């Protein structure tokens, strides 16, 4: 659990999210084991109901130490989209951004920490931007420490199926 918290805190920090979430924010964070349609649907319904997009780290099993997939649950007028995303660095001076794995869409956090769509980096710059983002994330992960008192209670860890979603 502590390692998963470190992964999410490093990602949150590099995306420009404050260490302590503001009371009203448009983005929540989650980690799940063995993702399936039922739990992803439950998270999407929770995102819609609570009016918060959600960034999810997906782990292949309870014993996994590294996420194998990151999914952005993006609310839409008609429901929600579940978008597999990766990180990308547009500038060393600015927070990281999220890009869909099909490289069709890119997202950043605005000044109110809401997910905002932005233009996709050029294909020529993308490999370098993704490599730089990963190096920056890895460095942040190495510097991230979690103690029980410092964990933001707004971060949700989904531990079991949708019937027992735990916050």
Residue, then its C-alpha position, 0 to 999 in steps of 0.5 A: x500500500x505504501x509503495x502505491x501511495x508513493x507512486x500516486x503522490x509522485x504522479x500527483x506532484x509532477x502533474x502540478x497538483x498541490x500536496x494537500x488537495x483543495x476542498x473542491x477539486x475536479x480530479x480524484x486519484x485511485x489505485x486498483x488491483x486486477x481491473x475489470x469492466x465492473x470496477x472500472x464502470x463503478x469508478x466511472x459512475x462515482x466520477x460522474x456522481x461526485x463530479x470529479x474526473x479520476x486518474x487510476x493506477x491499475x495493478x495486475x495483482x495485489x502483489x504487483x509493485x508497479x502499475x501496468x496501466x494508468x486510466x483517466x476517467x473523463x466525464x462527458x456530457x453523456x457519461x464518462x470516457x475511460x482513456x488509457x494515458x501516459x505522461x508527457x513533458x512539454x516543458x521542464x518548467x511546467x507540470x507534466x501532462x497526460x497523453x492517450x496511448x493512441x496519441x490522439x488527445x492530451x490533457x493538463x491540469x488548469x489553475x483550478x486543478x481541473x482536467x483540460x484538453x490541450x493540443x497533442x505534441x508533434x509526433x517528432x517531439x513525442x518520444x523525447x517528451x515521453x522519455x523526459x517525463x518518465x525520467x522526471x517521474x522516476x526522480x520524483x518517485x525516488x524523493x517521495x516519502x509517505x507517512x500515514x499522517x501525510x496521506x491525503x484523505x481525498x485519494x481513494x484506494x479501491x481495494x475490492x470489487x464495486x460492491x465494496x469500494x473503500x475510500 
